[in-house]
Amino acid sequence: MAEGFVHERRTQVAGGLWVTQQLISAEPLTREQAAKIFAREPRLLHRGARVPAGRTG
């Protein structure tokens, strides 16, 4: 989809885990516009890896 109201980005982080970020907008955005917003909001990508309950790692 070239334009849309929902955009998603998946990135691999420390420990081999994946983070999915979703962007929902009130107006349709191009991929380029969504990429610029994701670039300004990298908060999730800098968190340390979490270990799910019941697992050790």
Rosetta blueprint (number, residue, H / E / L):
1 M L
2 A L
3 E E
4 G E
5 F E
6 V E
7 H E
8 E E
9 R E
10 R E
11 T E
12 Q E
13 V L
14 A H
15 G H
16 G H
17 L L
18 W E
19 V E
20 T E
21 Q E
22 Q E
23 L E
24 I E
25 S E
26 A E
27 E E
28 P E
29 L E
30 T E
31 R H
32 E H
33 Q H
34 A H
35 A H
36 K H
37 I H
38 F H
39 A H
40 R H
41 E L
42 P L
43 R H
44 L H
45 L H
46 H H
47 R L
48 G L
49 A L
50 R L
51 V L
52 P L
53 A L
54 G L
55 R L
56 T L
57 G L
